[in-house]
Amino acid sequence: MSKHGQHSSPYTEDRNIPGAFEGETVTRRRFMTGTTHAAGVVAAASFALPALGFAIGPIFKEAPHTWEGVGPTDMFPDNDYVPTVITLTPGIGEAGKTTVYVRKRNPLLDTDPPDRTNQFIAISSRCAHLGCPVRWVDAAERFICPCHGGVYDLLGRRVGGPPVRPLDRFYTRVVGGEVQIGPRYSVNSELERFNPRDPGEPIDGIGQFAYPSRPSIQK
Amino acid sequence: MARAPKLPAPPVPSALKAPPPRPGSPDIKTRPIDHAREGGSSVVGWVDERTSLSGAARWTMFRKVPRGTNWFYTLGSATMFAFLSQAVTGVFLAMFYKPDPSGGAYESIRHVTNEVFLGQFVRGMHKWGSSVMVILVFLHMGRTFFFGAYKYPRELNWVIGVVLLILTMVMSFTGYLLPFDQRAYWATIVGVNINGTGPLIGPYLSDFLRGGPEFGATTLSRFYAIHMLLVPGLIAALIGAHLYLVAKLGTTAPPWLKAEKNPDLRKADA
């Protein structure tokens, strides 16, 4: 039952509304109300949407590929790591730098298929648990994380503590006798390559789908 | 109603005292001192005539409280004063702070702590006050829980309170980065990565917090803006809603009070 009682016709003309046009079904009051609401929505969206896009934009920004030289090829032995420092985020000083452990590829240790990008092994010092900086402890031949006790072996595979996957690696190349460090990639427990993931995100089994790599770090 | 005892007159020199009115003189106060005496109440009256705020003030402040109200009921106010302290000290700290990740942030905090007059004290109030606020929030929440004060009709106030708790945690997390020392930096790395461990949405959430895939130039200013603009505004607004509901619904009696059995007394109570 319409609240208009006997005026339940859809046509304004039949409902005795003054000035009604033939065939008109929307009253002017209703039209004004709708127009005002629509104008309000447009006004709010015109500042809210750009601001929202501005705030979440970085999520979809693609990271640039950079290569950074760390030293001549004969600086790196094939049985021990040399700590080198590269800049991940330029312009913010020490906070944008990270330590990378580099050594020459050793066919006796490294069983992953050799190609142009892993003639030198570059292990990220970013712990795969929650991102603290691991250090290579010579005496123990282990990478050890100071925060929550993650322990990794010579190849960066987890041997103890909470980390969910091996340490990340960087692509390397040799240009003019100099070793250069390129984009990051993650590895699963079989040391197979994956697009880079953040710390704390497993990539064995279902993890690789539950923790997708994002456009911002896709390589 | 018994009249309150009259206060003794202040020791004013007799020259300044108003002469007693002559018998038969009209009771009109026209001298400037009379207007000055009335100044306060006439300003209040002027505002109230145009806003009707006095009703709202009476409604907020002169409420009936249940029998058995005790010191535990002050924890909410204590939390609010902790927030106000954080707000005031935070505004003054913001006058010195520079959200510059390449050394300026750390340097400005060092400057406040070591060189600014009372800087160490005000920064200390902000730093330790944050822990005080978190502790008070939990004590207030515990009081509400154990007194059953979250039950009908106060569920919405519990929900608002939980949102306020979460916002307080956001304040703690974002404020922790701002000194930009080693502890702040690595705690934020770890905290952001904990956010990233949520399946599917987690990686995007940590990208949003960092403003990119790595801890970058905008991360610090992003945290600073969240810490001093976004969340304080939300907290202030929600505290307003929280207090409105407290005034509207009243406080609960403590659980150890039994309902009055005598129907006559119950009627008088209500």
Interface residues (C-beta under 8 A of the other chain):
Chain A: A55 I56 P58 I59 K61 A63 L88 T89 G91 I92 G93 A95 G96 L130 G131 C132 P133 C147 R197 D198 P199 G200 E201 A210 Y211 P212 S213 R214 S216 I217
Chain B: P101 S102 G103 F180 Y185 W186 I189 V190 V192 N193 I194 G196 T197 P199 L200 G202 P203 Y204 S206 D207 F208 R210 G211 G212 P213 E214 F215 G216 A217 T218
